[in-house]
Amino acid sequence: MSEFDYDLFVIGGGSGGVRAGRLVAGMGKKVAIAEEFRFGGTCVIRGCVPKKLLVYASQFPEHFEDAAGYGWTVGESSFDWPTLIANKDREIARLEGLYRGGLERAGADIIASRAVLEDRHTVRIVNENRTVTARHILIATGGRPNPHAALPGHEHCITSNEAFHLDTLPKAIVIAGGGYIGVEFANIFHGLGVETTLVYRGKEILGRFDQDLRTMLHKTMEAKGIRILCGTIFKEIVKREDGRLDAHLSDDSTLTVDQVMLAIGRTPNTEGLGLDKAGVQTGKIDEIIVDDYSRTNVDNIYAIGDVTNRVQLTPVAIHEAMCFVQTVFHDNPVSPDHDVIATAVFSQPEIGTVGLTEEEAGEKFDEVEIYRAEFRPMRHTLSGRQERMLMKLVVDAATKKVVGAHILGPDAGEMAQLLGVAVKAGLTKNDFDRTMAIHPTAAEELVTIYQPSYRLKGGARVA
Ligand SMILES: Cc1cc2nc3c(=O)[nH]c(=O)nc-3n(C[C@H](O)[C@H](O)[C@H](O)COP(=O)(O)OP(=O)(O)OC[C@H]3O[C@@H](n4cnc5c(N)ncnc54)[C@H](O)[C@@H]3O)c2cc1C
């Protein structure tokens, strides 16, 4: 008999925790997984999945408009928010069931409770007021929206958590934050007919993305009718007698809206987790500090996913989980590979991107070639929509390696997934040139820009 109740105790049933728990239980090990809210975690319950469903919903008005150029007459349309939310909730419940089912079939003990550490091998199951022991503990508790506690009136604001469950669709909303969550929700609400303003303290939305795409997305969103105020922050949110909200901004203007949404970053879920009792170290924003193998300073306690504040994306949390399983349960140390991660922003138009931005490549390499194509996608020709598409390859001139690829336009996320393979594999511009185009597609531009549009030397544009 083992000296511990479990070989592995997983705290948090989200993207990372569920994957690790299921794989290790599937090996015949004794595994428990505790989830305090709903299995599936942020991604399934109140992140990627419901967000993408809302993105689809918000795109219909443009589809209806575009249909006319193709000869269709679309009758009067109307939208019902409660129907969308109910259908979305049904799909989320289905997925939650799949996550639970996978764990059950693998033989994991599923615990519907908050769990906290008592010491390096002991976990308290809060709802059941009992403790269990485990040889290994995996912390995969994710993160939560930053509530901006310093903002007067922050208690009147919603975050992405509540945005998925509003009783009614607001007539007007102001969203704070220029990251991908704020930008995506601005497009969702605008598409659904809400008067939308995005307020961002920085110079330009989407800080870490290629500047070209950021500028073009900004312009396109404004052309659609979304107001974007950069270099601006909230000073105070005041609830009015009529129930609406006054958002007082740093430029001394006031917006009167029905909802104020905060999308100003996420905080790792480490509060009250008992990390001090187990001696686990945390960093500046209370993230759990881990080594290259996701191990904390306490050698039987590991942490993966958003709680470690490395790269906050679902596939990354899942990858870290799989590396953890290899390292600890297959005696095959594998450290997560965080280099060259393809990603998308489900803005409208969409961004798909992988590798270095033009600016980053300019700093890293002596000479950089930029292959850039800006055009009106074919689908917008008959529709009359003026939106343009941008594609860009960033190439290290010395080796001809494609070190970055960036797309703004329809299906950019889908394209970036495949470009991710090419860039990750270190393919050269010559490999792209040798690849036959698929005609007529938008993606064919990626293999038919034969001459550099311009170059960078020492980071500066030369021709
Ligand atoms: C609005 C939004 C949109 C997003 N869109 C995308 C996207 O398009 N693509 C993408 O890749 N990523 C997206 N993300 C990010 C993605 O959701 C996260 O990176 C991912 O869910 C992280 O997985 P995780 O396992 O680290 O944590 P989570 O999935 O957050 O899971 C952690 C779980 O732990 C539980 N928990 C916390 N503390 C305890 C405790 N003490 N005891 C028991 N249970 C506990 C929580 O309830 C939660 O269910 C989005 C996030 C948000 C908020």
The ligand as an SDF file (V2000), in Angstrom:
LIG
                    3D

 53 58  0  0  0  0  0  0  0  0999 V2000
  -12.6420   35.6750  -22.6270 C   0  0  0  0  0  0  0  0  0  0  0  0
  -11.4890   34.7540  -22.8870 C   0  0  0  0  0  0  0  0  0  0  0  0
  -11.2340   34.3240  -24.1670 C   0  0  0  0  0  0  0  0  0  0  0  0
  -10.1790   33.4560  -24.4190 C   0  0  0  0  0  0  0  0  0  0  0  0
   -9.9520   33.0740  -25.6970 N   0  0  0  0  0  0  0  0  0  0  0  0
   -8.9350   32.2220  -25.9790 C   0  0  0  0  0  0  0  0  0  0  0  0
   -8.7130   31.7760  -27.2960 C   0  0  0  0  0  0  0  0  0  0  0  0
   -9.4320   32.1510  -28.2290 O   0  0  0  0  0  0  0  0  0  0  0  0
   -7.6950   30.8990  -27.5040 N   0  0  0  0  0  0  0  0  0  0  0  0
   -6.8900   30.4580  -26.4850 C   0  0  0  0  0  0  0  0  0  0  0  0
   -5.9910   29.6470  -26.7350 O   0  0  0  0  0  0  0  0  0  0  0  0
   -7.0690   30.8940  -25.2250 N   0  0  0  0  0  0  0  0  0  0  0  0
   -8.0730   31.7560  -24.9500 C   0  0  0  0  0  0  0  0  0  0  0  0
   -8.2780   32.1690  -23.6500 N   0  0  0  0  0  0  0  0  0  0  0  0
   -7.3180   31.7440  -22.6020 C   0  0  0  0  0  0  0  0  0  0  0  0
   -7.6240   30.3380  -22.1000 C   0  0  0  0  0  0  0  0  0  0  0  0
   -8.9620   30.2630  -21.6680 O   0  0  0  0  0  0  0  0  0  0  0  0
   -6.6850   29.9880  -20.9570 C   0  0  0  0  0  0  0  0  0  0  0  0
   -5.3590   30.1950  -21.3760 O   0  0  0  0  0  0  0  0  0  0  0  0
   -6.8330   28.5390  -20.5180 C   0  0  0  0  0  0  0  0  0  0  0  0
   -8.1460   28.2660  -20.1100 O   0  0  0  0  0  0  0  0  0  0  0  0
   -5.8580   28.2360  -19.3760 C   0  0  0  0  0  0  0  0  0  0  0  0
   -6.0470   26.9290  -18.9100 O   0  0  0  0  0  0  0  0  0  0  0  0
   -5.6650   26.5520  -17.4060 P   0  0  0  0  0  0  0  0  0  0  0  0
   -5.8070   25.0790  -17.3140 O   0  0  0  0  0  0  0  0  0  0  0  0
   -4.3950   27.1670  -17.0310 O   0  0  0  0  0  0  0  0  0  0  0  0
   -6.7530   27.2700  -16.4950 O   0  0  0  0  0  0  0  0  0  0  0  0
   -8.3470   27.3510  -16.5830 P   0  0  0  0  0  0  0  0  0  0  0  0
   -8.8790   26.8340  -17.8640 O   0  0  0  0  0  0  0  0  0  0  0  0
   -8.6730   28.7370  -16.1880 O   0  0  0  0  0  0  0  0  0  0  0  0
   -8.8000   26.3510  -15.4670 O   0  0  0  0  0  0  0  0  0  0  0  0
   -8.5540   26.5590  -14.1050 C   0  0  0  0  0  0  0  0  0  0  0  0
   -9.6770   25.9180  -13.3310 C   0  0  0  0  0  0  0  0  0  0  0  0
   -9.2980   25.8290  -11.9610 O   0  0  0  0  0  0  0  0  0  0  0  0
  -10.4200   26.0620  -11.1580 C   0  0  0  0  0  0  0  0  0  0  0  0
   -9.9300   26.4360   -9.8300 N   0  0  0  0  0  0  0  0  0  0  0  0
   -9.2550   27.5610   -9.4860 C   0  0  0  0  0  0  0  0  0  0  0  0
   -8.8630   27.4900   -8.1960 N   0  0  0  0  0  0  0  0  0  0  0  0
   -9.2990   26.2990   -7.7230 C   0  0  0  0  0  0  0  0  0  0  0  0
   -9.1940   25.6400   -6.4720 C   0  0  0  0  0  0  0  0  0  0  0  0
   -8.5190   26.1780   -5.4400 N   0  0  0  0  0  0  0  0  0  0  0  0
   -9.7720   24.4280   -6.3140 N   0  0  0  0  0  0  0  0  0  0  0  0
  -10.4460   23.8460   -7.3400 C   0  0  0  0  0  0  0  0  0  0  0  0
  -10.5740   24.4200   -8.5460 N   0  0  0  0  0  0  0  0  0  0  0  0
   -9.9820   25.6270   -8.7410 C   0  0  0  0  0  0  0  0  0  0  0  0
  -11.1770   27.1460  -11.8940 C   0  0  0  0  0  0  0  0  0  0  0  0
  -12.5440   27.1500  -11.5270 O   0  0  0  0  0  0  0  0  0  0  0  0
  -10.9640   26.7140  -13.3360 C   0  0  0  0  0  0  0  0  0  0  0  0
  -12.0270   25.9120  -13.7910 O   0  0  0  0  0  0  0  0  0  0  0  0
   -9.3470   33.0090  -23.3530 C   0  0  0  0  0  0  0  0  0  0  0  0
   -9.5950   33.4520  -22.0490 C   0  0  0  0  0  0  0  0  0  0  0  0
  -10.6470   34.3060  -21.8120 C   0  0  0  0  0  0  0  0  0  0  0  0
  -10.9060   34.7760  -20.4150 C   0  0  0  0  0  0  0  0  0  0  0  0
  1  2  1  0
  2  3  1  0
  2 52  2  0
  3  4  2  0
  4  5  1  0
  4 50  1  0
  5  6  2  0
  6  7  1  0
  6 13  1  0
  7  8  2  0
  7  9  1  0
  9 10  1  0
 10 11  2  0
 10 12  1  0
 12 13  2  0
 13 14  1  0
 14 15  1  0
 14 50  1  0
 15 16  1  0
 16 17  1  0
 16 18  1  0
 18 19  1  0
 18 20  1  0
 20 21  1  0
 20 22  1  0
 22 23  1  0
 23 24  1  0
 24 25  2  0
 24 26  1  0
 24 27  1  0
 27 28  1  0
 28 29  2  0
 28 30  1  0
 28 31  1  0
 31 32  1  0
 32 33  1  0
 33 34  1  0
 33 48  1  0
 34 35  1  0
 35 36  1  0
 35 46  1  0
 36 37  1  0
 36 45  1  0
 37 38  2  0
 38 39  1  0
 39 40  1  0
 39 45  2  0
 40 41  1  0
 40 42  2  0
 42 43  1  0
 43 44  2  0
 44 45  1  0
 46 47  1  0
 46 48  1  0
 48 49  1  0
 50 51  2  0
 51 52  1  0
 52 53  1  0
M  END
$$$$
